[in-house]
Amino acid sequence: MTTDPSEMGKKGGKARAEKLSKEEKSRIASVAARARWGKDAPSGAEDDVPEVLCGSPDRPMRLGEVEVACYVLDDERRVIIQRGMMTALDMAQGTAGRGDGDRLSRFLATKALNSLVSKELRDVITSPIRFKTGSSLAYGYEATVLADICDVVLQARKDGTLHYQQEHIADQCEMLLRAFAKVGIVALVDEATGYQYVRQRDALERLLEEFLSEELRRWVKTFPGAYFRELCRLRGVPFRPDMRLPQYFGHLTNDIVYKRLAPGVLQALQERSPKNDQGNRPNKLHQWLSENMGHPKLIQHLGAVIALMRVSEDWASFKKLLDQAAAIPDAHQGGLFNQDDD
């Protein structure tokens, strides 16, 4: 009876493999991977990567309305996974085939941000941390990188170089930094007083969520999409959800919204949110309206305006209805502003 040499080789290899320890098998696998891939060996081909010490996918960090996976590694680094970093920054998911790390790199390389990004931050983004989560491999960045990115974005907004499509990311960054600062102060006091050993384990997380909920109320999208859609229809402007609105729409909004809230409201709002050197207002006018009266009044007025828009065939008929239903007031009416922001 003739024995197939290839079958003998398979049996011999299997027998040797059964005698190898786990460490020896792992080492051989790493050598094989390096031999096959060279310097382009895929992540996970080597075993010298940190492992998760604390954290799990079912216990994410809550940042307002989003949840972000985070971990503490066995080398004590606190990390946020790549996709979690993008979620925290309110960055829309990219097209298929585009890695999250590549998207962050391209975002920081945009004209508005590139000159503000330090070499250290750029190196960190292009070389994410590899770490093991159980049997799989993940990529992430140290948690403090999120604050570094926020600083860059907010500096670009301050300089007036931020693209209008990045404004919502700047809003998110400001919200995050405010919340981080508040929670950081609480954590320092707890550490100095020893209360960190007494408080509930999720106390800081709940505090962060509470602060972010407060901040989110400031950044909620006050003007619904229906307002701009109807405004485009009445003005004969083709509407797209991602369009850049004509600049004169701001003047129209001042007339049909802010001037009609109360006497002097528009002028006061413009004084509280002056234009920068580029001619832009860094803050939205409605952010200065008081929460107990000004903001509810704005929401109520917008609802009425949109209703009138929907029943109007053209701009002229809408303005006629608006002047009848919500004429520009001439009587004094106060209390629409945040008094504590003077």
C-alpha positions as CSV (number, residue, x, y, z in Angstrom):
1,M,0.0,0.0,0.0
2,T,1.5,3.3,-1.0
3,T,1.2,6.3,1.3
4,D,0.7,9.8,0.0
5,P,3.7,11.9,1.2
6,S,1.5,15.0,1.4
7,E,-0.8,13.1,3.8
8,M,2.1,12.0,5.9
9,G,3.3,15.7,6.1
10,K,-0.2,16.8,7.2
11,K,-0.3,14.2,10.0
12,G,3.2,15.0,11.1
13,G,2.5,18.8,11.2
14,K,-0.7,18.2,13.2
15,A,1.1,16.0,15.7
16,R,3.8,18.7,16.2
17,A,1.2,21.4,16.6
18,E,-0.5,19.5,19.3
19,K,2.7,19.4,21.3
20,L,3.3,23.1,21.1
21,S,2.4,25.4,23.9
22,K,0.1,28.4,23.4
23,E,3.1,30.8,23.6
24,E,5.0,28.8,21.0
25,K,2.1,28.7,18.6
26,S,1.6,32.5,19.0
27,R,5.3,33.2,18.3
28,I,5.3,31.0,15.2
29,A,2.2,32.7,13.9
30,S,3.8,36.1,14.4
31,V,7.0,35.0,12.5
32,A,4.9,33.5,9.7
33,A,2.9,36.7,9.4
34,R,6.0,38.9,9.2
35,A,7.5,36.5,6.7
36,R,4.4,36.8,4.5
37,W,3.7,40.5,4.9
38,G,7.0,42.1,5.8
39,K,6.6,45.7,7.1
40,D,3.0,45.7,5.9
41,A,2.0,42.9,8.3
42,P,-1.6,43.4,9.2
43,S,-2.6,44.5,12.7
44,G,-2.8,41.6,15.0
45,A,0.2,39.8,13.4
46,E,2.2,40.5,16.5
47,D,1.3,40.0,20.2
48,D,3.1,43.1,21.7
49,V,-0.1,45.1,21.8
50,P,-1.8,46.3,25.0
51,E,-5.0,44.6,26.2
52,V,-8.1,46.0,27.8
53,L,-7.9,46.3,31.5
54,C,-11.3,47.9,32.1
55,G,-14.3,48.6,29.8
56,S,-16.7,46.8,27.5
57,P,-18.9,47.5,24.6
58,D,-22.0,47.4,26.8
59,R,-20.7,50.1,29.1
60,P,-20.0,53.1,26.7
61,M,-19.3,56.6,27.8
62,R,-22.4,58.8,27.3
63,L,-21.8,62.2,25.7
64,G,-25.2,63.8,25.6
65,E,-27.3,61.8,23.1
66,V,-24.5,59.6,21.8
67,E,-22.6,56.7,23.2
68,V,-18.9,56.2,22.7
69,A,-16.9,53.0,23.4
70,C,-14.0,53.7,25.6
71,Y,-11.4,51.5,27.5
72,V,-8.6,51.6,30.0
73,L,-5.6,49.5,28.7
74,D,-3.2,47.4,30.8
75,D,-0.6,50.2,30.3
76,E,-3.1,52.6,31.9
77,R,-3.9,54.6,28.8
78,R,-7.5,55.7,28.5
79,V,-8.6,55.3,24.9
80,I,-11.6,56.1,22.7
81,I,-12.1,53.9,19.6
82,Q,-11.7,55.6,16.3
83,R,-15.3,55.5,15.3
84,G,-16.3,56.7,18.7
85,M,-14.1,59.8,18.2
86,M,-16.0,60.6,15.0
87,T,-19.3,60.0,16.7
88,A,-18.3,62.3,19.6
89,L,-17.4,65.1,17.1
90,D,-20.7,64.7,15.3
91,M,-18.9,63.8,12.0
92,A,-21.1,62.0,9.5
93,Q,-19.9,58.5,8.5
94,G,-17.9,58.4,5.3
95,T,-18.3,56.2,2.2
96,A,-17.5,52.6,2.2
97,G,-13.8,51.7,2.0
98,R,-12.7,54.8,3.9
99,G,-11.1,54.1,7.2
100,D,-12.2,56.2,10.2
101,G,-8.5,57.2,10.9
102,D,-8.2,58.4,7.3
103,R,-11.3,60.5,7.7
104,L,-10.0,62.1,10.8
105,S,-6.7,62.8,9.1
106,R,-8.4,64.4,6.0
107,F,-10.6,66.4,8.3
108,L,-7.6,67.9,10.2
109,A,-5.9,68.5,6.8
110,T,-8.6,70.7,5.5
111,K,-7.7,74.3,4.6
112,A,-9.5,75.7,7.7
113,L,-7.7,73.4,10.2
114,N,-4.4,72.4,8.7
115,S,-2.2,75.3,9.9
116,L,-3.6,74.9,13.4
117,V,-2.8,71.2,13.8
118,S,0.5,70.5,15.7
119,K,2.9,67.8,14.5
120,E,2.3,65.8,17.6
121,L,-1.5,65.7,17.1
122,R,-1.1,64.9,13.4
123,D,1.3,62.0,14.3
124,V,-1.2,60.7,16.9
125,I,-4.0,60.7,14.4
126,T,-2.0,58.9,11.7
127,S,-0.7,56.3,14.1
128,P,-3.7,55.1,16.2
129,I,-3.2,52.8,19.2
130,R,-3.8,49.1,18.5
131,F,-5.2,47.1,21.4
132,K,-6.9,43.8,22.0
133,T,-10.5,43.6,23.0
134,G,-10.9,39.9,23.8
135,S,-10.0,38.0,20.7
136,S,-10.3,40.9,18.3
137,L,-8.2,44.0,17.6
138,A,-9.3,47.6,17.8
139,Y,-7.9,51.0,17.0
140,G,-8.3,54.1,19.1
141,Y,-6.7,57.3,20.5
142,E,-6.0,58.5,24.0
143,A,-9.1,60.2,25.3
144,T,-7.3,63.6,25.7
145,V,-7.0,63.7,21.9
146,L,-10.7,64.5,21.7
147,A,-10.1,67.7,23.7
148,D,-7.1,68.5,21.5
149,I,-9.2,68.2,18.3
150,C,-11.9,70.4,19.9
151,D,-9.3,73.1,20.6
152,V,-8.2,73.1,17.0
153,V,-11.8,73.4,15.6
154,L,-12.8,76.2,18.0
155,Q,-9.6,78.1,17.2
156,A,-10.5,77.9,13.5
157,R,-14.0,79.2,14.3
158,K,-12.5,82.0,16.3
159,D,-10.2,82.9,13.4
160,G,-13.2,82.9,11.0
161,T,-11.6,80.2,8.7
162,L,-14.1,77.4,9.5
163,H,-16.2,76.1,6.5
164,Y,-19.9,76.6,7.0
165,Q,-20.4,72.8,6.7
166,Q,-18.1,72.4,9.7
167,E,-20.1,74.7,12.0
168,H,-22.0,71.9,13.6
169,I,-18.8,70.2,14.5
170,A,-17.6,73.4,16.2
171,D,-20.9,73.6,18.2
172,Q,-20.3,70.0,19.3
173,C,-16.7,70.8,20.3
174,E,-17.7,73.7,22.4
175,M,-20.4,71.7,24.1
176,L,-17.9,68.9,24.9
177,L,-15.2,71.2,26.3
178,R,-17.7,73.0,28.6
179,A,-18.8,69.7,30.0
180,F,-15.3,68.3,30.3
181,A,-14.2,71.4,32.2
182,K,-17.1,71.1,34.7
183,V,-16.6,67.4,35.3
184,G,-12.8,67.9,35.6
185,I,-13.2,70.4,38.4
186,V,-15.5,68.1,40.3
187,A,-13.1,65.2,39.8
188,L,-10.2,67.3,41.2
189,V,-12.2,68.3,44.3
190,D,-13.2,64.7,44.8
191,E,-9.5,63.5,44.6
192,A,-8.3,66.3,46.9
193,T,-10.9,65.5,49.5
194,G,-10.9,61.8,49.2
195,Y,-14.5,61.7,48.1
196,Q,-13.5,59.7,45.0
197,Y,-13.5,56.6,47.3
198,V,-17.0,57.3,48.6
199,R,-18.9,58.4,45.5
200,Q,-20.8,56.0,43.4
201,R,-18.7,54.5,40.6
202,D,-20.8,56.1,37.8
203,A,-21.2,59.5,39.6
204,L,-18.9,61.4,37.2
205,E,-20.5,59.7,34.2
206,R,-23.9,60.8,35.3
207,L,-22.6,64.3,36.0
208,L,-21.1,64.5,32.5
209,E,-24.4,63.4,31.0
210,E,-26.3,66.0,33.0
211,F,-23.9,68.8,31.9
212,L,-24.1,67.7,28.3
213,S,-27.9,67.6,28.4
214,E,-27.8,71.3,29.6
215,E,-25.3,72.2,26.8
216,L,-27.3,70.4,24.2
217,R,-30.3,72.6,24.9
218,R,-28.2,75.5,23.7
219,W,-27.2,73.8,20.5
220,V,-30.5,72.2,19.5
221,K,-31.4,73.0,15.9
222,T,-33.9,75.7,16.6
223,F,-34.8,76.5,12.9
224,P,-36.4,73.3,11.5
225,G,-35.7,72.3,7.9
226,A,-39.3,73.0,6.9
227,Y,-38.6,76.7,7.5
228,F,-35.8,76.9,5.0
229,R,-37.5,74.5,2.5
230,E,-40.6,76.7,2.4
231,L,-38.5,79.9,2.3
232,C,-36.7,78.5,-0.8
233,R,-40.0,77.6,-2.4
234,L,-41.5,81.1,-1.9
235,R,-38.3,82.8,-3.2
236,G,-38.0,80.4,-6.2
237,V,-34.7,79.0,-5.0
238,P,-34.1,75.2,-5.7
239,F,-33.8,73.5,-2.3
240,R,-31.3,70.8,-1.3
241,P,-30.8,69.6,2.3
242,D,-27.0,70.2,2.1
243,M,-27.2,73.5,0.2
244,R,-25.5,76.7,1.3
245,L,-28.4,79.2,1.7
246,P,-28.2,82.5,-0.1
247,Q,-26.8,85.3,2.1
248,Y,-29.8,87.5,1.8
249,F,-31.9,84.8,3.5
250,G,-30.4,86.1,6.7
251,H,-32.0,89.5,6.1
252,L,-35.3,87.9,5.3
253,T,-35.1,85.9,8.5
254,N,-34.4,89.1,10.5
255,D,-37.6,90.6,9.0
256,I,-40.0,87.7,9.3
257,V,-38.7,86.3,12.6
258,Y,-36.6,88.5,14.9
259,K,-38.2,91.9,14.2
260,R,-41.6,90.4,15.1
261,L,-40.7,88.9,18.4
262,A,-40.6,92.2,20.4
263,P,-39.5,95.8,19.9
264,G,-35.7,96.2,19.7
265,V,-35.0,92.4,19.8
266,L,-33.1,92.3,16.5
267,Q,-30.9,95.2,17.4
268,A,-30.2,93.8,20.8
269,L,-29.3,90.3,19.5
270,Q,-27.0,91.8,16.9
271,E,-25.2,93.8,19.6
272,R,-24.7,90.7,21.7
273,S,-23.3,88.7,18.8
274,P,-21.1,91.2,16.8
275,K,-19.6,90.2,13.5
276,N,-15.9,89.1,13.4
277,D,-13.3,90.5,11.0
278,Q,-14.6,88.2,8.2
279,G,-18.1,89.6,8.5
280,N,-19.6,86.5,10.2
281,R,-21.3,86.2,13.5
282,P,-19.6,83.4,15.5
283,N,-22.8,82.8,17.6
284,K,-26.3,82.2,16.4
285,L,-28.7,85.1,17.3
286,H,-31.2,82.8,19.0
287,Q,-28.6,81.6,21.5
288,W,-29.0,84.9,23.3
289,L,-32.7,84.4,23.9
290,S,-33.8,83.6,27.4
291,E,-34.8,80.0,28.1
292,N,-37.9,80.8,30.1
293,M,-39.5,83.4,27.6
294,G,-37.4,84.3,24.6
295,H,-36.7,80.8,23.3
296,P,-40.3,79.6,23.7
297,K,-41.6,82.7,22.0
298,L,-39.2,82.1,19.1
299,I,-40.4,78.5,18.7
300,Q,-44.0,79.6,18.8
301,H,-43.5,82.3,16.2
302,L,-41.6,79.9,13.9
303,G,-44.5,77.5,14.0
304,A,-46.9,80.2,13.0
305,V,-44.5,81.4,10.2
306,I,-44.1,77.9,8.7
307,A,-47.9,77.4,8.8
308,L,-48.4,80.7,6.9
309,M,-45.7,79.7,4.4
310,R,-47.3,76.4,3.6
311,V,-50.7,78.0,2.7
312,S,-49.1,80.8,0.6
313,E,-48.6,80.4,-3.1
314,D,-45.9,83.0,-3.5
315,W,-43.8,85.5,-1.5
316,A,-46.2,88.4,-1.8
317,S,-49.2,86.5,-0.5
318,F,-47.1,85.1,2.4
319,K,-45.9,88.6,3.4
320,K,-49.5,89.9,3.4
321,L,-50.6,87.1,5.7
322,L,-47.6,87.5,7.9
323,D,-48.2,91.3,8.3
324,Q,-51.8,90.5,9.3
325,A,-51.0,87.7,11.7
326,A,-47.7,88.9,13.2
327,A,-47.1,92.5,12.5
328,I,-43.8,94.1,13.6
329,P,-44.6,95.2,17.2
330,D,-44.4,98.8,18.4
331,A,-45.1,98.2,22.1
332,H,-42.4,97.6,24.7
333,Q,-42.0,93.9,25.6
334,G,-39.1,92.7,27.7
335,G,-37.7,89.5,29.1
336,L,-36.6,87.8,25.9
337,F,-32.9,87.8,26.7
338,N,-30.5,85.9,28.9
339,Q,-30.0,88.5,31.6
340,D,-27.1,86.7,33.2
341,D,-25.0,86.9,30.1
342,D,-24.5,90.7,30.2
